Every structure is written in structure tokens, then in C-alpha cells.
Amino acid sequence: MSEYALEIRNLKKTYDNNVALKGIDLLIKKGEFYGFLGPNGAGKTTTINIITGLTNKTSGSVKVFGIDVVDDYRRARRLVGLSPQEPNLDFFFPADTVLNLQGGYFGMSSSERKTRTEELLEYFGLTEHRKKPFRKLSGGLKRRLLIARAMMHKPKLLILDEPTAGVDVELRKKIWDSMLELRENGTTILLTTHYIEEAEELCDKIAIINNGKIIRDGDKNKLMEEIQYQEIEVTPASPVTEIPESLKEYKCRITKSKKLVFSLDKKKQSISRLLEALVNSSIEVADLKTKSGKLEDLFLRLTGSTATAS
């Protein structure tokens, strides 16, 4: 079996006159937690739909654990679980029925479905809601059920499309914990999210797609090194109303709480030089904090987007 959980080579997709994918390559090794980021219309959903057989490719190849998703669709599909961004099930089915039917689609026996359903209901805190129709579940419970359904047949590759969209902070943390546990158990995860901090927190590797092309991919920490600016937050001992002339060479803003936030060009400017300039400016520093650049900074620079990824 291939060393790759997902192997995409020169994948292209054209809808009439619209080129959605312009020959993308993406290699995800077994057990990796991979973030797939990009603005609306970048090609993420098209890629996922091709992997799962919901959309036909125009050219190129997609393999799951070495199995071509077109030439041997049934075997490839058994290895993949998909939690979609939008619910695609009967809203009147209760939670346990949703899971039972999903197991049936993948050829699980009645006893296997029963055991696995109980496991997932318990794991995702859905046991007490098992008989509620999907439409009566809260937004957070719906998200949990969609992920549970994707895991019903124990897929080796789990694709999570915006799994925490619209849920509160507490539930998002619980979903994060469940995703990390799955990764620890050897499941390969492909995550799309419009919360950049989510990808920064969870993923080992990141691919950024824009206008149908993957413009960056690789180890998250190495990508973070590309971020050019570092923020320094200075709390003056006494309020500062305007930036002194000696500090004009720096990008600086004054916050509502009268703190000075400097953006240093890491290739040209150093913290020690800034400190020297602060001393020469006669500003007495009460506190100073450094803030590392964020993945969001790189995303915005590469895509030119003013919105977060989605």
C-alpha cells in the first residue's frame, strides 16, 4: 500500500468555461493532520467532492492509500469518511438511525452497526439525544452527529469540511480534542476551516489554495517562518498621545488603551534596535510583550484576501 493517505497529481476541473482547479498536486502521508485553507471559491470544495466521488474530475489523478478513486471507486470510498459543511441527511431521522443507516451503506452487519452506534453516541455525548430528530438538535449537536456519521465505518482518511462552523467556543474546544485524539489513534485528517487559528493550533501541515492553484504547502512551522513581521506591544509608564519622531521609521499604532504596537520587519529590524530607539525617545516602558506572527498573516498576504479562509 502507498505511503500516502491521499495522493493528488495534476488535478484539473473545468465547469463549462470556469476553471475550478488548475492542475493541483497534494501529497498527504498516513497519520498526518493536514489543513486545507483558501478563500471562498478557491477550489477546496471541488477538490473534496472529487476525492469522495461527488464530482467528476476533468483530468489528473486522485488516489486514497494507493487506490484510484475512479478506477476502483468502491474500495477507495470505504477508506474515506466525510463530514460536510452543509448537512446532507434526512432532517426527520433521529441520531441513532442516521448512524445505523450510514453503517448499512458501507456493508456493516446489524451487530456491527449496533455496537459502533453506541460507541459513537457515547463518544460524542449524543446518547441522551439519540431519539431526537436531526432538525431538533442544537447546532453543536448537529456538528457532532455529522462527524460521528463520517466515522461510522472507521475510515482511515477523515475529511472535515468546516467542522466547527457556527458552534460556541466551549464546543469548539471539545471538537478540537476529539480531532486530536483521532490523530493520535492513527487517523489521517484533512481539515478545511475558516478559523485560521484552528489550523494553526491543530495541523501538522498546511496547504493554501487560491484561484484553483495550491500556492503554498508544507510543514506548518516552516510556513510560519515566512511571516515577515513581528509585533511588539509596549505599555508606556505614562500615556503617549503621538508617536515620537525617533520612532517614525517603525510601523506603529496607538491602541485605545494607549499601548504602542510596533510591527517589525524581521529581515531589517531588531527588537534590540527598537529598545534603543525607545530609550532615545524618552518613553519610559512599563511593560513589553512580543507577539509571534500568525498563520493568518501569511494567508492574507498570499491570497490577498481581506476575509478569513472558508
Buried (B, 14 or more C-beta within 10 A) or exposed (E): EBEBBBBBEEBBBBEEEEBBBBBBEBBBBBBBBBBBBBBEBBBBBBBBBBBBBEBEBBEBBBBBBBBBBEEEEEEBBBBBBBBBBEBEBEEEBBBBBBBBBBBBEBEBEEEBBBEBBBBBBEBBBBEEBBEBBBEEBEEBBBBBBBBBBBBBBBBBBBBBBBBBBEBEEEBBEBBBEBBBEBBEEEBBBBBBBBBBEBBBBBBBBBBBBBBBBBEBBEEBEEBBEEBBBBBBBBBBEEEBEEBBEBBEEBEBEBEEEEBBBBBBEBEEBEBEEBBEBBEEBEBEEEEBEEEEBBBBBBBBEBBEBEEBBB
